[in-house]
Amino acid sequence: MNRTIYFVRHGQTDWNAEFRFQGQQDIPINALGRQQAARNGETLRTVLSDPAAFDFVASPLSRTRETMEIIRRELGLPRDEYATDKRLLELNYGDWEGQTIDEMRQSHGEISEARNRNKWEFVPPGSGAESYAMLSKRFEPWLGETLKHTVCVTHGGVLRCIWRLVGKMSADEAGQLIIRQDRILRMENERLEWI
């Protein structure tokens, strides 16, 4: 398939800085997150010969939308001319959303250990909670339907799914992968590369 997709994780939020499970809570990016988004936009400006020829799509949460709007500003494109897609939402952490990692370990110590043993398949407690495997099933159809060159702003969990689905990374490796907010993942002809 001849397509190039640039995946960008949203800029940092205060909850990211506090190591809180953010999931699908609508937390805005902070000052550092805005700087990261601008730098990612500058990077894209150097690699996209014709940004207007790309589709642009983001998760519907405010942190991804603001990141996208900053990127589009850096590319000299109209701020609001992009799509959103719910399949790009972050993993739902259920009852853990809003808790720090330390708080989760204190309140759910035995469950935390189960998660460490099989992070990819683990479903946190609470209504609507998802495993990475479930997120991957939600996201995979979007990936299959996206045939044009695209810039996508999404979340760390989705980027882990890309490494599992396209990069053929093991579930253990993908589940533990550190996803930085100041780098871009390029998928070109089904090959992955950080830029």
Phi, psi and omega in degrees: 000124183267089178209155174234127176238128175258118180257128180237129171281143178305157176294164183300144171247167175299324179294322174302314183297330181269002182058044176266144172291114186266312178054234184261012173291141187269080183259129183284160175286156180258188183300317177296320178300323178292322176295318179298317179298318180296318178295320177295323175296319177297319178298315179297325179299328180280338184254342180264114181288329180219081183305327182294344179277352181267150165279152178231129181215144181223157165301150184284357180287154186297327182292327177280323179294316179295320176302313179300317183294325176292317178301314181297322176300314180296333179272357180074027182252155177303137188303314192262005186269069176211161180261163170237155180213125182295339179292347179268002178298154177292163172308138175272117182269009176057229184294344183278345183300130182097344179272148170284165177300319179295319178297318179297318180295323179289319184275336184223049186306313182291326178288323177302320178294320177298321178297317180297329181287329182208070187299325185294321184264350187290133175250117178297162178290151174117157182296132175079000182297151184230155167267168173298326178298319178292318176301318180299319178293326177291320185279327188305319178299322177301315181298319179291329182275344185273100187256345182264164173298132192217146166250125185235127174253122187215214191233166181302319180298319179295319178296324174298320178297322178298315179297327178286313185285315187261317182278354179057029176290147178296159179300318179298314181295313182297320180296332182263355186299133175275125181249109182280158182261004182239022177226161182239138177260118178262128172249110183234118182051043176068018172251143183250141179205133174281136175235000000 
